[in-house]
Amino acid sequence: MTEEEKKQEILNFLNEKAFKPMIEYGKEFNDKHIIRVVTKTQTDFKRKRTAREMINRYHDIITHKSLSSTEFLEHLNQKKISTRLEDIEEEFNSRFNEEWLNK
């Protein structure tokens, strides 16, 4: 599997499991904040040069290394949104692990 294929697989996974449901919620309830943050996060992932960088970015977001990710998580919690990056962490980690990176 090429590096680009790995990056695309990660992005497809994140889109299916988290980004798309959050954007759909944002559109349904006219929550421009959710749409803006998710779209910006998608773009951030797309700009990563390697799959490892994408995985590292995912973990940075999950561990709330920035004030903006903490604030966004609070916003999602207030809206009672259960589709968040934190909710797919176990599946993400088991799928995109060191063995997968070294294929």
Backbone as XML, in Angstrom:
<?xml version="1.0"?>
<chain id="A" units="angstrom">
  <residue number="1" name="MET">
    <atom name="N" x="0.854" y="-1.173" z="0.000"/>
    <atom name="CA" x="0.000" y="0.000" z="0.000"/>
    <atom name="C" x="0.901" y="1.238" z="0.000"/>
  </residue>
  <residue number="2" name="THR">
    <atom name="N" x="0.587" y="2.182" z="-0.884"/>
    <atom name="CA" x="1.390" y="3.393" z="-0.954"/>
    <atom name="C" x="1.037" y="4.345" z="0.190"/>
  </residue>
  <residue number="3" name="GLU">
    <atom name="N" x="1.888" y="5.314" z="0.379"/>
    <atom name="CA" x="1.640" y="6.324" z="1.415"/>
    <atom name="C" x="0.337" y="7.067" z="1.137"/>
  </residue>
  <residue number="4" name="GLU">
    <atom name="N" x="0.096" y="7.413" z="-0.110"/>
    <atom name="CA" x="-1.139" y="8.112" z="-0.469"/>
    <atom name="C" x="-2.369" y="7.248" z="-0.203"/>
  </residue>
  <residue number="5" name="GLU">
    <atom name="N" x="-2.277" y="5.960" z="-0.473"/>
    <atom name="CA" x="-3.397" y="5.054" z="-0.192"/>
    <atom name="C" x="-3.659" y="4.963" z="1.311"/>
  </residue>
  <residue number="6" name="LYS">
    <atom name="N" x="-2.593" y="4.939" z="2.088"/>
    <atom name="CA" x="-2.748" y="4.909" z="3.544"/>
    <atom name="C" x="-3.421" y="6.191" z="4.037"/>
  </residue>
  <residue number="7" name="LYS">
    <atom name="N" x="-2.964" y="7.321" z="3.534"/>
    <atom name="CA" x="-3.566" y="8.594" z="3.925"/>
    <atom name="C" x="-5.045" y="8.623" z="3.557"/>
  </residue>
  <residue number="8" name="GLN">
    <atom name="N" x="-5.365" y="8.139" z="2.373"/>
    <atom name="CA" x="-6.759" y="8.136" z="1.927"/>
    <atom name="C" x="-7.600" y="7.203" z="2.785"/>
  </residue>
  <residue number="9" name="GLU">
    <atom name="N" x="-7.039" y="6.071" z="3.181"/>
    <atom name="CA" x="-7.778" y="5.135" z="4.036"/>
    <atom name="C" x="-8.099" y="5.772" z="5.387"/>
  </residue>
  <residue number="10" name="ILE">
    <atom name="N" x="-7.137" y="6.474" z="5.956"/>
    <atom name="CA" x="-7.382" y="7.167" z="7.229"/>
    <atom name="C" x="-8.465" y="8.222" z="7.046"/>
  </residue>
  <residue number="11" name="LEU">
    <atom name="N" x="-8.346" y="9.015" z="6.001"/>
    <atom name="CA" x="-9.320" y="10.074" z="5.760"/>
    <atom name="C" x="-10.713" y="9.496" z="5.518"/>
  </residue>
  <residue number="12" name="ASN">
    <atom name="N" x="-10.804" y="8.428" z="4.754"/>
    <atom name="CA" x="-12.104" y="7.786" z="4.516"/>
    <atom name="C" x="-12.720" y="7.311" z="5.826"/>
  </residue>
  <residue number="13" name="PHE">
    <atom name="N" x="-11.896" y="6.712" z="6.669"/>
    <atom name="CA" x="-12.366" y="6.228" z="7.964"/>
    <atom name="C" x="-12.902" y="7.389" z="8.807"/>
  </residue>
  <residue number="14" name="LEU">
    <atom name="N" x="-12.110" y="8.457" z="8.917"/>
    <atom name="CA" x="-12.521" y="9.606" z="9.725"/>
    <atom name="C" x="-13.771" y="10.269" z="9.157"/>
  </residue>
  <residue number="15" name="ASN">
    <atom name="N" x="-13.845" y="10.356" z="7.830"/>
    <atom name="CA" x="-15.032" y="10.947" z="7.205"/>
    <atom name="C" x="-16.275" y="10.127" z="7.526"/>
  </residue>
  <residue number="16" name="GLU">
    <atom name="N" x="-16.171" y="8.822" z="7.361"/>
    <atom name="CA" x="-17.323" y="7.943" z="7.579"/>
    <atom name="C" x="-17.755" y="7.911" z="9.039"/>
  </residue>
  <residue number="17" name="LYS">
    <atom name="N" x="-16.790" y="7.785" z="9.934"/>
    <atom name="CA" x="-17.107" y="7.562" z="11.349"/>
    <atom name="C" x="-17.367" y="8.837" z="12.146"/>
  </residue>
  <residue number="18" name="ALA">
    <atom name="N" x="-16.809" y="9.969" z="11.710"/>
    <atom name="CA" x="-16.933" y="11.171" z="12.535"/>
    <atom name="C" x="-17.267" y="12.431" z="11.739"/>
  </residue>
  <residue number="19" name="PHE">
    <atom name="N" x="-16.461" y="12.766" z="10.743"/>
    <atom name="CA" x="-16.640" y="14.055" z="10.081"/>
    <atom name="C" x="-18.000" y="14.193" z="9.396"/>
  </residue>
  <residue number="20" name="LYS">
    <atom name="N" x="-18.370" y="13.205" z="8.599"/>
    <atom name="CA" x="-19.632" y="13.291" z="7.873"/>
    <atom name="C" x="-20.832" y="13.388" z="8.815"/>
  </residue>
  <residue number="21" name="PRO">
    <atom name="N" x="-20.927" y="12.537" z="9.835"/>
    <atom name="CA" x="-22.060" y="12.690" z="10.765"/>
    <atom name="C" x="-22.088" y="14.048" z="11.474"/>
  </residue>
  <residue number="22" name="MET">
    <atom name="N" x="-20.924" y="14.584" z="11.826"/>
    <atom name="CA" x="-20.905" y="15.889" z="12.497"/>
    <atom name="C" x="-21.340" y="16.994" z="11.545"/>
  </residue>
  <residue number="23" name="ILE">
    <atom name="N" x="-20.876" y="16.935" z="10.292"/>
    <atom name="CA" x="-21.280" y="17.956" z="9.317"/>
    <atom name="C" x="-22.771" y="17.862" z="9.033"/>
  </residue>
  <residue number="24" name="GLU">
    <atom name="N" x="-23.284" y="16.644" z="8.907"/>
    <atom name="CA" x="-24.728" y="16.475" z="8.688"/>
    <atom name="C" x="-25.523" y="17.067" z="9.846"/>
  </residue>
  <residue number="25" name="TYR">
    <atom name="N" x="-25.064" y="16.854" z="11.075"/>
    <atom name="CA" x="-25.723" y="17.445" z="12.241"/>
    <atom name="C" x="-25.676" y="18.974" z="12.129"/>
  </residue>
  <residue number="26" name="GLY">
    <atom name="N" x="-24.493" y="19.486" z="11.803"/>
    <atom name="CA" x="-24.345" y="20.935" z="11.683"/>
    <atom name="C" x="-25.279" y="21.531" z="10.652"/>
  </residue>
  <residue number="27" name="LYS">
    <atom name="N" x="-25.435" y="20.841" z="9.522"/>
    <atom name="CA" x="-26.345" y="21.329" z="8.482"/>
    <atom name="C" x="-27.797" y="21.231" z="8.939"/>
  </residue>
  <residue number="28" name="GLU">
    <atom name="N" x="-28.148" y="20.108" z="9.551"/>
    <atom name="CA" x="-29.531" y="19.902" z="9.979"/>
    <atom name="C" x="-29.970" y="20.945" z="10.998"/>
  </residue>
  <residue number="29" name="PHE">
    <atom name="N" x="-29.060" y="21.307" z="11.915"/>
    <atom name="CA" x="-29.405" y="22.244" z="12.975"/>
    <atom name="C" x="-28.784" y="23.624" z="12.780"/>
  </residue>
  <residue number="30" name="ASN">
    <atom name="N" x="-28.306" y="23.867" z="11.569"/>
    <atom name="CA" x="-27.727" y="25.155" z="11.203"/>
    <atom name="C" x="-26.654" y="25.611" z="12.202"/>
  </residue>
  <residue number="31" name="ASP">
    <atom name="N" x="-25.777" y="24.686" z="12.556"/>
    <atom name="CA" x="-24.688" y="24.986" z="13.492"/>
    <atom name="C" x="-23.408" y="25.212" z="12.688"/>
  </residue>
  <residue number="32" name="LYS">
    <atom name="N" x="-23.205" y="26.467" z="12.342"/>
    <atom name="CA" x="-22.057" y="26.824" z="11.498"/>
    <atom name="C" x="-20.719" y="26.575" z="12.198"/>
  </residue>
  <residue number="33" name="HIS">
    <atom name="N" x="-20.717" y="26.639" z="13.504"/>
    <atom name="CA" x="-19.486" y="26.392" z="14.265"/>
    <atom name="C" x="-19.002" y="24.953" z="14.036"/>
  </residue>
  <residue number="34" name="ILE">
    <atom name="N" x="-19.902" y="24.003" z="14.121"/>
    <atom name="CA" x="-19.524" y="22.604" z="13.901"/>
    <atom name="C" x="-19.018" y="22.422" z="12.477"/>
  </residue>
  <residue number="35" name="ILE">
    <atom name="N" x="-19.753" y="22.944" z="11.517"/>
    <atom name="CA" x="-19.348" y="22.789" z="10.115"/>
    <atom name="C" x="-17.967" y="23.392" z="9.890"/>
  </residue>
  <residue number="36" name="ARG">
    <atom name="N" x="-17.730" y="24.573" z="10.428"/>
    <atom name="CA" x="-16.451" y="25.269" z="10.239"/>
    <atom name="C" x="-15.300" y="24.479" z="10.870"/>
  </residue>
  <residue number="37" name="VAL">
    <atom name="N" x="-15.473" y="24.031" z="12.089"/>
    <atom name="CA" x="-14.397" y="23.323" z="12.781"/>
    <atom name="C" x="-14.108" y="21.977" z="12.109"/>
  </residue>
  <residue number="38" name="VAL">
    <atom name="N" x="-15.149" y="21.246" z="11.751"/>
    <atom name="CA" x="-14.945" y="19.939" z="11.130"/>
    <atom name="C" x="-14.286" y="20.098" z="9.763"/>
  </residue>
  <residue number="39" name="THR">
    <atom name="N" x="-14.732" y="21.068" z="8.985"/>
    <atom name="CA" x="-14.134" y="21.304" z="7.667"/>
    <atom name="C" x="-12.666" y="21.692" z="7.807"/>
  </residue>
  <residue number="40" name="LYS">
    <atom name="N" x="-12.363" y="22.533" z="8.777"/>
    <atom name="CA" x="-10.972" y="22.929" z="9.027"/>
    <atom name="C" x="-10.138" y="21.721" z="9.455"/>
  </residue>
  <residue number="41" name="THR">
    <atom name="N" x="-10.699" y="20.860" z="10.274"/>
    <atom name="CA" x="-9.987" y="19.663" z="10.729"/>
    <atom name="C" x="-9.746" y="18.711" z="9.564"/>
  </residue>
  <residue number="42" name="GLN">
    <atom name="N" x="-10.731" y="18.543" z="8.703"/>
    <atom name="CA" x="-10.551" y="17.703" z="7.511"/>
    <atom name="C" x="-9.393" y="18.228" z="6.662"/>
  </residue>
  <residue number="43" name="THR">
    <atom name="N" x="-9.370" y="19.523" z="6.445"/>
    <atom name="CA" x="-8.311" y="20.147" z="5.650"/>
    <atom name="C" x="-6.959" y="19.940" z="6.307"/>
  </residue>
  <residue number="44" name="ASP">
    <atom name="N" x="-6.921" y="20.062" z="7.612"/>
    <atom name="CA" x="-5.684" y="19.843" z="8.361"/>
    <atom name="C" x="-5.159" y="18.422" z="8.133"/>
  </residue>
  <residue number="45" name="PHE">
    <atom name="N" x="-6.044" y="17.450" z="8.186"/>
    <atom name="CA" x="-5.634" y="16.065" z="7.946"/>
    <atom name="C" x="-5.142" y="15.889" z="6.512"/>
  </residue>
  <residue number="46" name="LYS">
    <atom name="N" x="-5.817" y="16.476" z="5.557"/>
    <atom name="CA" x="-5.434" y="16.345" z="4.144"/>
    <atom name="C" x="-4.054" y="16.920" z="3.874"/>
  </residue>
  <residue number="47" name="ARG">
    <atom name="N" x="-3.663" y="17.907" z="4.637"/>
    <atom name="CA" x="-2.369" y="18.566" z="4.432"/>
    <atom name="C" x="-1.182" y="17.778" z="5.008"/>
  </residue>
  <residue number="48" name="LYS">
    <atom name="N" x="-1.459" y="16.783" z="5.802"/>
    <atom name="CA" x="-0.366" y="15.987" z="6.378"/>
    <atom name="C" x="0.333" y="15.220" z="5.269"/>
  </residue>
  <residue number="49" name="ARG">
    <atom name="N" x="1.653" y="15.136" z="5.365"/>
    <atom name="CA" x="2.449" y="14.505" z="4.312"/>
    <atom name="C" x="2.463" y="12.992" z="4.399"/>
  </residue>
  <residue number="50" name="THR">
    <atom name="N" x="2.265" y="12.454" z="5.601"/>
    <atom name="CA" x="2.342" y="11.006" z="5.776"/>
    <atom name="C" x="1.177" y="10.505" z="6.624"/>
  </residue>
  <residue number="51" name="ALA">
    <atom name="N" x="0.939" y="9.210" z="6.521"/>
    <atom name="CA" x="-0.089" y="8.588" z="7.356"/>
    <atom name="C" x="0.280" y="8.712" z="8.836"/>
  </residue>
  <residue number="52" name="ARG">
    <atom name="N" x="1.545" y="8.581" z="9.145"/>
    <atom name="CA" x="1.992" y="8.714" z="10.538"/>
    <atom name="C" x="1.661" y="10.104" z="11.079"/>
  </residue>
  <residue number="53" name="GLU">
    <atom name="N" x="1.868" y="11.131" z="10.267"/>
    <atom name="CA" x="1.523" y="12.492" z="10.696"/>
    <atom name="C" x="0.023" y="12.612" z="10.952"/>
  </residue>
  <residue number="54" name="MET">
    <atom name="N" x="-0.781" y="11.950" z="10.125"/>
    <atom name="CA" x="-2.229" y="11.981" z="10.314"/>
    <atom name="C" x="-2.606" y="11.290" z="11.628"/>
  </residue>
  <residue number="55" name="ILE">
    <atom name="N" x="-1.983" y="10.167" z="11.884"/>
    <atom name="CA" x="-2.244" y="9.432" z="13.130"/>
    <atom name="C" x="-1.828" y="10.278" z="14.333"/>
  </residue>
  <residue number="56" name="ASN">
    <atom name="N" x="-0.668" y="10.903" z="14.239"/>
    <atom name="CA" x="-0.203" y="11.764" z="15.332"/>
    <atom name="C" x="-1.156" y="12.932" z="15.557"/>
  </residue>
  <residue number="57" name="ARG">
    <atom name="N" x="-1.680" y="13.508" z="14.481"/>
    <atom name="CA" x="-2.625" y="14.615" z="14.609"/>
    <atom name="C" x="-3.904" y="14.151" z="15.294"/>
  </residue>
  <residue number="58" name="TYR">
    <atom name="N" x="-4.362" y="12.969" z="14.911"/>
    <atom name="CA" x="-5.556" y="12.416" z="15.552"/>
    <atom name="C" x="-5.337" y="12.312" z="17.064"/>
  </residue>
  <residue number="59" name="HIS">
    <atom name="N" x="-4.201" y="11.775" z="17.456"/>
    <atom name="CA" x="-3.920" y="11.614" z="18.884"/>
    <atom name="C" x="-3.762" y="12.959" z="19.585"/>
  </residue>
  <residue number="60" name="ASP">
    <atom name="N" x="-3.191" y="13.941" z="18.901"/>
    <atom name="CA" x="-3.102" y="15.284" z="19.480"/>
    <atom name="C" x="-4.490" y="15.843" z="19.767"/>
  </residue>
  <residue number="61" name="ILE">
    <atom name="N" x="-5.399" y="15.651" z="18.835"/>
    <atom name="CA" x="-6.768" y="16.151" z="19.028"/>
    <atom name="C" x="-7.433" y="15.424" z="20.190"/>
  </residue>
  <residue number="62" name="ILE">
    <atom name="N" x="-7.286" y="14.118" z="20.223"/>
    <atom name="CA" x="-7.924" y="13.308" z="21.267"/>
    <atom name="C" x="-7.420" y="13.675" z="22.660"/>
  </residue>
  <residue number="63" name="THR">
    <atom name="N" x="-6.151" y="13.966" z="22.757"/>
    <atom name="CA" x="-5.594" y="14.296" z="24.070"/>
    <atom name="C" x="-5.735" y="15.786" z="24.392"/>
  </residue>
  <residue number="64" name="HIS">
    <atom name="N" x="-6.465" y="16.504" z="23.538"/>
    <atom name="CA" x="-6.805" y="17.916" z="23.790"/>
    <atom name="C" x="-5.563" y="18.773" z="24.010"/>
  </residue>
  <residue number="65" name="LYS">
    <atom name="N" x="-4.657" y="18.720" z="23.062"/>
    <atom name="CA" x="-3.427" y="19.498" z="23.195"/>
    <atom name="C" x="-3.625" y="20.962" z="22.813"/>
  </residue>
  <residue number="66" name="SER">
    <atom name="N" x="-4.839" y="21.326" z="22.453"/>
    <atom name="CA" x="-5.071" y="22.738" z="22.151"/>
    <atom name="C" x="-6.366" y="23.196" z="22.815"/>
  </residue>
  <residue number="67" name="LEU">
    <atom name="N" x="-6.411" y="24.460" z="23.088"/>
    <atom name="CA" x="-7.601" y="25.044" z="23.704"/>
    <atom name="C" x="-8.796" y="24.904" z="22.769"/>
  </residue>
  <residue number="68" name="SER">
    <atom name="N" x="-8.571" y="25.075" z="21.471"/>
    <atom name="CA" x="-9.692" y="25.013" z="20.524"/>
    <atom name="C" x="-10.318" y="23.631" z="20.490"/>
  </residue>
  <residue number="69" name="SER">
    <atom name="N" x="-9.513" y="22.562" z="20.579"/>
    <atom name="CA" x="-10.111" y="21.220" z="20.556"/>
    <atom name="C" x="-10.894" y="20.954" z="21.839"/>
  </residue>
  <residue number="70" name="THR">
    <atom name="N" x="-10.434" y="21.477" z="22.952"/>
    <atom name="CA" x="-11.160" y="21.332" z="24.215"/>
    <atom name="C" x="-12.486" y="22.084" z="24.149"/>
  </residue>
  <residue number="71" name="GLU">
    <atom name="N" x="-12.461" y="23.302" z="23.624"/>
    <atom name="CA" x="-13.684" y="24.095" z="23.493"/>
    <atom name="C" x="-14.671" y="23.424" z="22.549"/>
  </residue>
  <residue number="72" name="PHE">
    <atom name="N" x="-14.158" y="22.851" z="21.454"/>
    <atom name="CA" x="-15.043" y="22.193" z="20.492"/>
    <atom name="C" x="-15.682" y="20.957" z="21.117"/>
  </residue>
  <residue number="73" name="LEU">
    <atom name="N" x="-14.912" y="20.194" z="21.870"/>
    <atom name="CA" x="-15.466" y="19.023" z="22.547"/>
    <atom name="C" x="-16.583" y="19.444" z="23.504"/>
  </residue>
  <residue number="74" name="GLU">
    <atom name="N" x="-16.385" y="20.526" z="24.223"/>
    <atom name="CA" x="-17.423" y="21.041" z="25.118"/>
    <atom name="C" x="-18.674" y="21.431" z="24.334"/>
  </residue>
  <residue number="75" name="HIS">
    <atom name="N" x="-18.458" y="22.050" z="23.173"/>
    <atom name="CA" x="-19.586" y="22.439" z="22.322"/>
    <atom name="C" x="-20.365" y="21.197" z="21.877"/>
  </residue>
  <residue number="76" name="LEU">
    <atom name="N" x="-19.664" y="20.152" z="21.442"/>
    <atom name="CA" x="-20.317" y="18.911" z="21.029"/>
    <atom name="C" x="-21.064" y="18.272" z="22.191"/>
  </residue>
  <residue number="77" name="ASN">
    <atom name="N" x="-20.456" y="18.294" z="23.363"/>
    <atom name="CA" x="-21.115" y="17.722" z="24.548"/>
    <atom name="C" x="-22.391" y="18.488" z="24.899"/>
  </residue>
  <residue number="78" name="GLN">
    <atom name="N" x="-22.347" y="19.810" z="24.801"/>
    <atom name="CA" x="-23.534" y="20.621" z="25.086"/>
    <atom name="C" x="-24.660" y="20.305" z="24.116"/>
  </residue>
  <residue number="79" name="LYS">
    <atom name="N" x="-24.295" y="20.002" z="22.876"/>
    <atom name="CA" x="-25.291" y="19.682" z="21.852"/>
    <atom name="C" x="-25.727" y="18.225" z="21.920"/>
  </residue>
  <residue number="80" name="LYS">
    <atom name="N" x="-25.117" y="17.467" z="22.828"/>
    <atom name="CA" x="-25.423" y="16.037" z="23.005"/>
    <atom name="C" x="-25.095" y="15.224" z="21.745"/>
  </residue>
  <residue number="81" name="ILE">
    <atom name="N" x="-24.006" y="15.610" z="21.067"/>
    <atom name="CA" x="-23.581" y="14.895" z="19.863"/>
    <atom name="C" x="-22.700" y="13.732" z="20.289"/>
  </residue>
  <residue number="82" name="SER">
    <atom name="N" x="-23.091" y="12.549" z="19.896"/>
    <atom name="CA" x="-22.341" y="11.359" z="20.314"/>
    <atom name="C" x="-21.331" y="10.905" z="19.265"/>
  </residue>
  <residue number="83" name="THR">
    <atom name="N" x="-21.291" y="11.553" z="18.121"/>
    <atom name="CA" x="-20.316" y="11.209" z="17.093"/>
    <atom name="C" x="-19.157" y="12.180" z="17.205"/>
  </residue>
  <residue number="84" name="ARG">
    <atom name="N" x="-18.122" y="11.733" z="17.876"/>
    <atom name="CA" x="-16.950" y="12.580" z="18.067"/>
    <atom name="C" x="-15.709" y="11.742" z="17.811"/>
  </residue>
  <residue number="85" name="LEU">
    <atom name="N" x="-14.595" y="12.393" z="17.593"/>
    <atom name="CA" x="-13.348" y="11.659" z="17.364"/>
    <atom name="C" x="-13.008" y="10.772" z="18.559"/>
  </residue>
  <residue number="86" name="GLU">
    <atom name="N" x="-13.355" y="11.229" z="19.751"/>
    <atom name="CA" x="-13.079" y="10.453" z="20.955"/>
    <atom name="C" x="-13.855" y="9.137" z="20.968"/>
  </residue>
  <residue number="87" name="ASP">
    <atom name="N" x="-15.010" y="9.127" z="20.325"/>
    <atom name="CA" x="-15.868" y="7.943" z="20.338"/>
    <atom name="C" x="-15.368" y="6.822" z="19.434"/>
  </residue>
  <residue number="88" name="ILE">
    <atom name="N" x="-14.452" y="7.133" z="18.540"/>
    <atom name="CA" x="-13.930" y="6.114" z="17.623"/>
    <atom name="C" x="-12.466" y="5.791" z="17.908"/>
  </residue>
  <residue number="89" name="GLU">
    <atom name="N" x="-11.984" y="6.233" z="19.048"/>
    <atom name="CA" x="-10.564" y="6.090" z="19.373"/>
    <atom name="C" x="-10.108" y="4.631" z="19.386"/>
  </residue>
  <residue number="90" name="GLU">
    <atom name="N" x="-10.866" y="3.766" z="20.024"/>
    <atom name="CA" x="-10.460" y="2.362" z="20.117"/>
    <atom name="C" x="-10.365" y="1.728" z="18.730"/>
  </residue>
  <residue number="91" name="GLU">
    <atom name="N" x="-11.366" y="1.952" z="17.905"/>
    <atom name="CA" x="-11.363" y="1.395" z="16.556"/>
    <atom name="C" x="-10.234" y="2.001" z="15.718"/>
  </residue>
  <residue number="92" name="PHE">
    <atom name="N" x="-10.027" y="3.304" z="15.847"/>
    <atom name="CA" x="-8.951" y="3.976" z="15.122"/>
    <atom name="C" x="-7.603" y="3.378" z="15.501"/>
  </residue>
  <residue number="93" name="ASN">
    <atom name="N" x="-7.360" y="3.236" z="16.800"/>
    <atom name="CA" x="-6.071" y="2.711" z="17.276"/>
    <atom name="C" x="-5.835" y="1.273" z="16.860"/>
  </residue>
  <residue number="94" name="SER">
    <atom name="N" x="-6.874" y="0.457" z="16.877"/>
    <atom name="CA" x="-6.677" y="-0.942" z="16.496"/>
    <atom name="C" x="-6.483" y="-1.083" z="14.991"/>
  </residue>
  <residue number="95" name="ARG">
    <atom name="N" x="-7.062" y="-0.192" z="14.247"/>
    <atom name="CA" x="-6.936" y="-0.272" z="12.782"/>
    <atom name="C" x="-5.657" y="0.371" z="12.260"/>
  </residue>
  <residue number="96" name="PHE">
    <atom name="N" x="-5.332" y="1.544" z="12.767"/>
    <atom name="CA" x="-4.186" y="2.303" z="12.257"/>
    <atom name="C" x="-3.042" y="2.243" z="13.267"/>
  </residue>
  <residue number="97" name="ASN">
    <atom name="N" x="-2.480" y="1.074" z="13.387"/>
    <atom name="CA" x="-1.407" y="0.845" z="14.353"/>
    <atom name="C" x="-0.055" y="0.724" z="13.638"/>
  </residue>
  <residue number="98" name="GLU">
    <atom name="N" x="0.960" y="0.413" z="14.378"/>
    <atom name="CA" x="2.322" y="0.331" z="13.839"/>
    <atom name="C" x="2.425" y="-0.738" z="12.744"/>
  </residue>
  <residue number="99" name="GLU">
    <atom name="N" x="1.770" y="-1.852" z="12.968"/>
    <atom name="CA" x="1.792" y="-2.929" z="11.965"/>
    <atom name="C" x="1.191" y="-2.448" z="10.641"/>
  </residue>
  <residue number="100" name="TRP">
    <atom name="N" x="0.075" y="-1.741" z="10.720"/>
    <atom name="CA" x="-0.578" y="-1.219" z="9.520"/>
    <atom name="C" x="0.344" y="-0.196" z="8.827"/>
  </residue>
  <residue number="101" name="LEU">
    <atom name="N" x="0.964" y="0.674" z="9.598"/>
    <atom name="CA" x="1.872" y="1.670" z="9.019"/>
    <atom name="C" x="3.029" y="1.018" z="8.269"/>
  </residue>
  <residue number="102" name="ASN">
    <atom name="N" x="3.489" y="-0.118" z="8.745"/>
    <atom name="CA" x="4.664" y="-0.757" z="8.152"/>
    <atom name="C" x="4.333" y="-1.710" z="7.003"/>
  </residue>
  <residue number="103" name="LYS">
    <atom name="N" x="3.072" y="-1.798" z="6.619"/>
    <atom name="CA" x="2.699" y="-2.669" z="5.498"/>
    <atom name="C" x="3.328" y="-2.187" z="4.212"/>
  </residue>
</chain>
